[in-house]
Amino acid sequence: MEKTLERERILRLFQPFDNKKFPVKNRFVRAATWLGACDAESGALTPEAVRRQAETAAGGAGTVISEFAYVSPEGKAATRQWGLDGERAVGEVRALARAIHDSGSKLVVQLCHAGAARHSSYAKGLPGLSPSGIRLPQSDSGSPQMTEEDIAEVCRRFAAAAKRVKEGGADGVEIHGAHGYLFTQFLSPLFNRREDRYGGSLENRMRPLRECYAAVREAVGADFPVWLKISAEEGVEGGYGADEGIEAAVTLLRDGVDAVEVSSGTGYSGSAHTPSMVGISAGESEAPFAPYARRIKADAPEGAIVALTGGLRSLQVISSLLYDGTADLFGLCRPFNAEPDLINRWAEDDARPSACISCNACFRTAANGIVDCPIMRDRQEGEWDPL
C-alpha cells in the first residue's frame, strides 16, 4: 500500500499542471543556467546555445527557463551572456521558442541586470550601477550610486526586453531578483544605504523591484505570464533574512506576479549559503530551500505559482514536496548539465536519483567554452582536473 501511494505521488509529477495562467505538461523546470555559449561581443544567441537549452526540453522538462539575459550593456553579469537589449533579440527568442515548443514544452525567458555584480573583463569600460555605490565582494571595480532616473531607466529597459520576449513567441518572462544581482542589492540593507524612498525600510528597499514588475506588466499585458526569481534570504551577515525575503516574494505575488521561483543566497554568501551548494545528496541534504517555498506558498494568493529550485535530486523528495503543498513546480539546474534527458529517464521507470554529485565542476568548464558536465558527458573529456 505504501509503495502504491508513493508511485501515485510520483506519477503526479509527470501529469499536466492545470494552472489557468501557465498550464504545462509536467511539473519539471529547467532552471536558468548560464552556459557561456553566446557571442562575447554582441551577446547574440548562437545555434549552440539554442541546441543546449532545447535538449532539456527534448529530454522531458515541461518548462525551460532560458539562461539569464542582460537588458542593457552596463547590466551584463557574465562573459558570453545573452543580450536582449536590441531588436535583434526578437528573432533569437523566436528561434529558441520554436526549438522548445517542438518538444511540447514551454519557454520562460529570464531577464537580469547585474548592478554592481560585474567584472572589468566583460564590462567593456562601461560604468556600472548600484544602489549606494558600495562595491560587491566579487566585483573588481566600483559602480556609482543610481539616481532615481537611473532606476526608472532600468525599469524601462526590463519592460522593453520583456516586450521583445513576448513578440518572439515565448510563454513567459522572468525578472531575476536573486543571487546578488541588482534587485538583491536593493533588498540588501548591507549594500543599500540610501536615505530616499528606495532605502531604509523593506517597503522602500523592494520598491525598485515592484516598479520594475509594474513596467514589465504594462509592456506585456495582463495575460502574459510574468515570473520572479528571488533569493529568500541573502545569506550574509548584515544582509536581509528569510522573513524579509519571504515578505518581498508574497508582496510581488499580490501585486500580480504569476509565479515566484524560490532560491536563496548570493555569489558573495560563501559556501554555507550559496545558490549552488556542494555536497547535495539524494534523500539527505536535498531541497535546502524548501522551507522558504513552503512559507511563501502558505501566504500566496489563490492561483499563484510557487516554483522551488535548488538541490533537488530524487523523485521521492520532489513528489513529497508536491504532495505536502510546498511548491507547484520544481526547478533543476546542474542535474540537467549532467543528464539533459533526466526527465525522460525518470518517466521510463528508471527512478535512480540524478547522477549530479553537486561538485560544481561544470562551472569550471566555462574556461574552455560552453558550460558542461565534465564527469557525465564526454564533450569536455581531458579538460578538467579533479578538485
N, C-alpha and C positions, 0 to 999 in steps of 0.2 A: 504493500500500500504506500509506504513512504517513498519507494523508488518511482512508483507511478506518479505520485504527486510532484516529485522533483522533475520528472520528464515533462509533465504538463506545464510546469512553470518555465522550463527551458524552451518549450515549443512556442510560448507566447512571444519570445524574443524574435522569432522568425516570422511571426504573423504581422499583417499590416497594422500600423499605428493610425487609427482613425481619428485624427485630430482635424477640426474644422479648418484651421488656418494652414496646417502643414501635414497633410496625410502623406504617409511614406510607407514603403513596402516592408520595412522591418525596423527594429529598434537600434541598429548598429550605425555608428557615425565614424567616418574617418576624420578625426580631429585635425585641425590645421597643422601643417608640418612644413617648415622651411626646408626646401630641397636644394637651394643654391643652383637652380637649373635655368634661370632666366638670364637674359643678356646683361652683362655687367655695366654697360654704358647706358643703354636706353631703357632698361627694365622690361623689355619686350618678352612676352611669354614665348617659349620655344616649343617645338614639337615634342622634345623630350620631356619638358615639364608637363605638357598635356598628357602624354602617354603614362608618365609615372603616377599622375593623380587618377587617371581613368582606370588604371589596372586594379585599383582597390574597389572601384565600382564593379568592374567585371568579376572581382573576387568576392562579391556578395554584399558589400556595405550599402545600406539603403540610402545613406546621405554622405556626401563628400563635402567637407569644408575646405576651401582652397587654401593653399599656402598664403600667408599674410601678404597683403599688397599695400604699398605706400600710396597715400592720397596726394602728396606733394613732395618735391625733391628733398626739401630740408627735413622731411619726416622719414627718410629712409632709415631702416633699422638694421640692415644686413647687406652684405655684398651679394650680387646676383639675385636680388629680390625683385619680385614682380611689381611693376608700376602701373597704377590705374589713374595717372594724373593727366591723361590726354585722350582724345577721341579715338586714337588707335586701339585703345583698350576694349572698345565695344566689340570689335571683331574678334579679339582674343578671348573675351568672355564667351562669345558665341561658339567659338571652336571648342573651348573647354566644356561648355554646357552640352554641346552636341555629343561629345565623347562620353560624358557621364550619363546622359539620357539614353544613349544606345544600350546601356545595361539596365535600364528601368530604374535608375537611381536619381537622386536629386542633388543639385549643386547649390551650396551657400558660399558666397564669396566674402572672405574676411578682409576688412579694411583696417589700416593701422597708421598711427603717427608715432614715431619714436620719441618725440620730445627731446629730453636730454640724454636718452639712452642711445648714444651714437658714437662712432669712432672715425677718426680722421682718414682712415684708409679707404672709406667709401663715402665720406661726406662731401668730397669734391670741393672743399673750401667753402661750402655754404654754411652760414651761421645757423645754429640750431635754435630751438625754442624750449623754454622750461617755465614752470610756474613761478619760480622765485630766483632763478639764476644760480641755483646750487648744483654743483657738478655731481653726477651719479658715480658710484664706485667703479662701474665697468666702462666709463667713458674717459677718453684721454684728452678731452677738451671741454671747456665750459660752454654754456648756452645762455643767452640773455633772458631776462625775465620778460614774459609775454605781456603786451599791452592788452587792453580789452578789445581793441580792434584785431589784434593777432588772434585772440580766442575766437572772435566772430569769423575771421577768415578761415581758420582751421575747420570750423563747423561748416562753412560754405564748401570747402574742399571735400569733406566727407560726403556732403549732400550731392555734389557733382559726380563724385566717384560712384555713389550708390545709384544714381540715375543711369550711369553707364552700365552698371551691373544688371539693372532691370532691362535696359534696352538690349543687352546682349543675350537675354533669354535665361538667365539664372533663376533659381527658385527662391532665393532669399539673399540677404546681405547681413553680415555680422560686424558689429563695431567691436574692435579689440580694446577692451578696457582692463586688461590683465597684464601680469608678468613684468611690471615695471615700466611699461610704456607710458605715453603722455597722460592718459586719464588715471592710471595708477598713481602717477606723480602728483596729480591734483588731489587725489583722495588722501595722499600721504601727509600727515602733519610733520613728518620729518623733512620732506622736500617742498612742501607748500607752506611758506611762511608769510603769505600775503595778508594784508590788512584791509583789503577791499571786499567786495561781495563775492569773490572767488576764493576766499581764505578764511580760516578760523573754524567755524562750526562745520559739522558734517554737511549740513544743508548747503553751506556755501562751497565746500570742497567738492561736492558732487554736482554743482551747478553746471560746469563745463560739459560734463557727460550728458546731463539732461538736455542741455541746449543743443548738443550735437545730435542726440536722438531726435529732438523736435525738428531739426533741419533736415535730417535724413528722411523722417516720416513725411514731411511736406514734399520732398523731392520724389518719393516713390509711391505715395498714395496710401490710402487706408488699408488696402487689401494685400499689399506686398509684404511678405514676412521679413521682419527685422529682428535679428538676434543680437545679444550682448554676451561677450565673454568677460568674465570678471574673476579676479583673484579674491577669494572670500576673506583672506587676510594677507597682509603684506609680508609677515613672517620675519620682521627685523625689529630690533629694539628701537622704540620711538616711532614706529610706523603704526598704521591702523590695525585694529584687531578684528576678530570674527564678527563681533556684534555690529560694528560699523559697516563691514563689507557686506554682511547679510542684509542690513537695512538698506544699503545702496541698491543691491540687487532687487529686493522686493519693491522699492520705490520706482525703479525703472519699469518693472513689470506692471505696476499700477499706472504708470504713465502711458503704457500701451505697447511696450516691447513684447514681442510674441514668444520669445524663448530666451532663457538665460543659460549659458554654458558655464558650469561651475568648475573652476580650477582654483589654484592658490599659489602663493609665493611669487617671487620675482627672481630675476637674474642676479640680484645682489643679496639675496636672503641667506645664502650659504647652504650647505648640503643637507642640513636638518629640515629645511623648509623650501625646497626648490620645486618648480613645476615638474621637472623630470628627475624624480628621486631614483637613486640607485638602490639595488638590492630588493626590489619588489619581487615577491614570490607568490605563486598561486595559493590562495586559501589562507595565507598567514598575514602578509602585510598589504594585501590588496585594498584598493579603494580608499586611500588615506583621506580623500576629500569628501567622502560620503556623508559625514555628519553635517557639513555645511549645506549640501544639497537637500538633506532631509529637512533642515530648518527652513530653507528657502521655500521648498515645496509646501510645507505646512502653512506658510503665510501668503503664498502666491494667490492671485485672483483666479477664479474658476476659468479653466481653459488654457491657462498659461502653461508653457512647456518648460520643464527643467531637464537639462542635459548634463550628465555627470561625466567629466573627463579626468583621467589621471590614475595610473596604477591598476587598471582593470586587466585581468589576465585569464579568468576562467568563467565558463558558462554557469557554474554553480553559484559563484558570488554575484555575477551580473543578474542572473534570474532572481536571486533572493532580493536584490535591491529593487528590481521592478515589482516584485510581489509585495514588498512591505511599503511601497509607495515613496521610496527615496527619490526616484527620478523616473522620467519617461523615456529618455533616450540615453545612449551610452557611447561615449567617445573613446577611441583608442588611437594612439599615435605611433609610438615606437614599435608595437606589435605588428603594424602594417608595413613598417620598414623591413621587418624580418620575414613576414608572410603576407604578401598582398592578397592572397586567396584564403585568408584565415576564416572568413565567414562561410565560404563555400565548404571548407573542410569541416567546420563545426556542423553545418547543415547536413553533411553526408555521414553523420553519426560517428565522426572521429572527434570525440569530445575532450581530447587531451588539451590542457591549457596552452596558451600561446607559447611559442618557442622563445619569445623575447626574454632575455635574462636581465634586462634593465641595467646594462653596463654603460650605456651612453657612448659606446664605441662608434655608433652611426654618425654622431656629430663630428667625430674626428676625420671621417672620410671626406668632409667638405673641402679639406685642403687639396684633394686630388680631383675634385669635380663634384658631381651630384651626390647628395647625401644618400647613403645606402647602409644596409646592414652587412658588415664585413664577415660576420660569423655564419649567417644563414644563406647568404646569396653570394654567388661567385664573381660578380662584376668587379669587386674590389679585392679579389684574391691577391695576396702578396703585398698589399699596400698598407697593411695595418700591423703594428707591433702591439702585442697584448699589453694591457696596463700593468 
